[in-house]
Amino acid sequence: MDIKEHFTKVIKANEGLIYKITTLYTDEKQDRKDLYQEIVYQVWKSFGSFQEQSKLSTWMYRVALNTAIFHLKKTKKRPDTIPFEFEMESLIAEDDKVEEERIKLLYEQIQQLNLLDKGIILLFLEGKSHEEIAEIVGISTSNVGTKISRIKEKLKSQIKKNNDYGT
């Protein structure tokens, strides 16, 4: 199999992680498409240099997150909100509106986090280990644990605050 075929298979196998990152870091459909293309381009540019010192998905998360953060800084755009309705419909049964609202509220609060914290909590929610998250974002494993604890507390506080104000 040549490198182009291998690359295409890798992108197809990991499309979900690219879509999650583009959805989390952009709010317009065209911006998501642009960021998706930029991530694929950056993965292609560095594909030959992947040395298999980590899992391929871990390496791709790192490239995708770094690309998303750089892209946002470069364009000086900060997403306000992201519509998660499409994703939520596929995850939540129609009859479980309470759970749907809780997840929607959680994602609204995640939108308020800084760029690094968004990435860390996304990876945590994906079930990545502290070691994998550390490798992807470039911080120590113990720092990941500390950051996740602080992010959880911040999210709890924000959600409680919103519930206290009736929003």
Helices and strands as residue ranges (DSSP letters): H 3-13, H 15-25, H 29-47, H 56-75, H 85-91, H 97-110, H 115-125, H 130-137, H 141-164
